[in-house]
């Protein structure tokens, strides 16, 4: 992940059809949320079924999914706009069909990059469709989904919501919070809010220095979002307190070392994204023991 990009997540259980302002207030007390970043991607190839399965086994609260869209309009789980980094091939996802995407090996790179964690079963793993993920995990999992590069895929939001409705993961019969959607694009989040305002939304923010935020900026966020996310290295106690005091949630990404996890918890974050949900689970257990 680029140092300033990534994801955050939360567990929220809200009455159906709450406004963002009411939702933020109602869930302000949520804490100790463990989000498996692209699955347990420190242990298995990111955004593959083994990584998602390990994330659940290691007590991750959410399956995190980054979305891209193929030339023929299929939503797939992939962090980058290109296939270059994890397949050994080159090309933009938007220029490739699903059939072409499914021919790619999305697992062997992990064995080469991390020989101490290599497994023969990782070789030849495929990039999953969002539909395949929901089919496999939808009945007993929670999902945190990011609309990646939505300006490149103008129909992404509607396709996503249609698919979530098809699998009955959103709607009046479900607790809001089983699915959370986030983006760096406020336009994308506002588009989702216009389609279904009951879906909890997280605004991702980029900071290249210690994070600061104004009351005016917070007010704009509260119009559609229940929380924010930022890279953990930009987080600081004053920023976290101001966000929390406003009723918004805060979830830093991507936190992989226990000492950083402990520091952020001391500062008052609601949870965090990690490639190692097993480590974060251990940190939470130790925190509970000390209470």
Residue pairs with C-beta under 8 A, 6 or more apart in sequence:
1 37
1 79
1 253
1 254
3 231
3 233
4 206
4 207
4 208
4 231
4 234
5 184
5 204
5 206
5 231
6 37
6 204
6 229
6 231
6 253
6 254
6 273
7 35
7 37
7 64
7 66
7 144
7 146
7 182
7 204
7 229
7 253
7 254
7 273
8 35
8 182
8 202
8 204
8 227
8 228
8 229
8 230
8 250
8 251
8 252
8 253
8 271
8 272
8 273
9 33
9 35
9 61
9 62
9 64
9 144
9 180
9 182
9 202
9 251
9 271
9 273
10 27
10 30
10 33
10 35
10 144
10 177
10 180
10 200
10 202
10 226
10 227
10 249
10 251
10 270
10 271
11 30
11 33
11 61
11 62
11 142
11 177
11 271
12 23
12 27
12 30
12 176
12 177
12 180
12 200
12 226
12 249
13 27
13 175
13 176
13 177
14 23
14 26
14 27
14 175
14 176
14 177
14 200
15 26
15 176
16 172
16 176
16 198
17 197
17 198
18 26
18 176
18 198
19 197
20 193
20 197
20 201
20 222
20 223
20 224
20 225
20 226
21 222
21 247
23 176
23 200
23 226
24 222
24 226
24 227
24 246
24 247
24 248
24 249
25 247
27 177
27 226
27 249
28 244
28 247
28 249
30 249
30 270
30 271
31 270
31 271
32 265
32 271
32 284
32 287
33 61
33 62
33 251
33 270
33 271
33 272
34 59
34 60
34 61
34 271
34 272
34 274
34 277
34 280
34 281
34 284
35 60
35 61
35 62
35 64
35 144
35 251
35 271
35 272
35 273
35 274
35 277
36 51
36 52
36 54
36 55
36 56
36 58
36 60
36 62
36 63
36 64
36 274
36 277
37 64
37 253
37 254
37 273
37 274
37 275
38 46
38 47
38 51
38 64
38 66
38 79
38 275
39 46
39 47
39 48
39 50
39 51
39 52
39 53
39 54
39 55
39 60
39 63
39 64
40 51
40 54
40 55
40 57
40 58
40 60
40 275
40 276
40 277
40 278
41 47
41 51
41 275
42 256
42 274
42 275
42 276
43 51
43 54
43 58
43 117
43 275
43 276
43 278
44 50
44 51
44 54
44 110
44 117
44 119
44 122
45 51
45 86
45 106
45 107
45 109
45 110
45 122
45 125
46 79
46 86
46 110
47 65
47 66
47 77
47 78
47 79
47 106
47 127
47 128
48 106
48 107
48 122
48 125
48 126
48 127
48 128
49 125
49 128
49 136
50 121
50 122
50 125
52 63
52 133
52 137
55 63
55 64
55 277
56 63
56 137
56 141
58 276
58 277
58 278
58 281
59 277
59 278
59 281
60 277
61 142
61 271
62 141
62 142
62 143
62 144
62 180
63 133
63 137
63 141
63 142
63 143
63 144
64 143
64 144
64 145
64 146
64 273
65 77
65 130
65 133
65 143
65 144
65 145
65 146
66 77
66 78
66 79
66 146
66 148
67 75
67 76
67 77
67 78
67 130
67 145
67 146
67 147
67 148
67 156
67 160
68 75
68 76
68 77
68 78
68 80
68 81
68 93
68 94
68 148
68 149
68 153
69 75
69 76
69 93
69 94
69 152
69 153
69 155
69 156
69 159
70 76
70 93
70 94
70 96
70 97
70 98
70 100
70 101
71 94
71 95
71 96
71 97
72 97
72 98
73 155
73 159
74 98
74 129
74 131
75 129
75 130
75 131
75 156
75 159
75 160
75 163
76 93
76 98
76 101
76 127
76 128
76 129
76 130
77 127
77 128
77 129
77 130
77 133
78 86
78 93
78 127
78 148
79 148
80 86
80 93
81 92
81 93
81 94
81 148
81 149
81 152
82 90
82 91
82 92
82 93
83 89
83 90
83 91
83 92
83 93
83 96
83 101
83 104
83 127
84 90
84 91
85 109
86 106
86 109
86 110
87 104
87 105
87 106
87 109
87 127
88 105
88 108
88 109
89 104
93 101
94 152
94 153
98 129
101 127
102 126
102 127
104 126
104 127
105 123
105 124
105 125
106 125
106 126
106 127
107 122
107 123
107 124
107 125
108 122
108 123
108 124
110 117
110 118
110 122
111 118
111 119
111 122
111 123
112 118
130 145
130 160
130 163
131 163
133 143
134 143
134 163
134 164
134 167
134 169
135 167
137 143
138 167
138 169
142 177
142 178
142 179
142 180
143 169
143 178
143 179
143 180
144 179
144 180
144 181
144 182
145 160
145 179
145 180
145 181
145 182
146 181
146 182
146 183
146 204
147 156
147 157
147 160
147 181
147 182
147 183
147 185
147 188
147 189
147 192
148 183
150 156
150 157
150 183
150 185
150 187
150 188
150 191
151 185
151 187
156 188
157 188
157 191
157 192
157 195
158 195
160 181
160 192
161 170
161 192
161 195
161 196
161 199
164 170
164 179
165 171
168 174
169 178
169 179
170 176
170 178
170 179
170 196
170 198
170 199
176 198
176 199
176 200
177 200
179 199
180 199
180 200
180 201
180 202
181 189
181 192
181 199
181 200
181 201
181 202
182 189
182 201
182 202
182 203
182 204
182 229
183 189
183 201
183 203
183 204
184 203
184 204
184 205
184 206
186 203
186 224
189 201
189 203
189 224
189 225
190 224
192 199
192 201
193 199
193 201
193 224
197 224
200 226
200 227
201 224
201 225
201 226
202 225
202 226
202 227
202 228
202 229
202 249
202 251
203 221
203 224
203 225
203 227
203 228
203 229
204 228
204 229
204 230
205 211
205 228
205 229
205 230
206 230
206 231
207 230
207 231
207 234
208 234
209 234
210 234
210 236
210 239
211 230
211 234
211 235
211 236
211 239
212 239
213 239
213 242
213 243
218 242
218 243
218 246
218 248
221 228
221 248
222 246
222 247
222 248
225 248
226 248
226 249
227 243
227 248
227 249
227 250
227 251
227 270
228 243
228 248
228 249
228 250
228 251
229 250
229 251
229 252
229 253
229 273
230 250
230 252
230 253
231 252
231 253
231 254
232 252
232 253
232 254
232 255
232 260
232 264
232 272
235 250
235 252
235 264
235 267
235 269
236 267
237 267
237 268
240 250
240 267
240 268
240 269
241 268
243 249
243 250
244 250
244 268
249 270
250 269
250 270
251 269
251 270
251 271
251 272
251 273
252 264
252 269
252 272
252 273
253 272
253 273
254 273
254 274
254 275
255 261
255 264
255 272
255 273
255 274
255 280
256 274
256 275
256 276
256 279
257 279
258 279
258 282
258 283
261 272
261 274
261 279
261 280
261 283
262 283
262 287
264 272
265 283
265 287
272 280
274 280
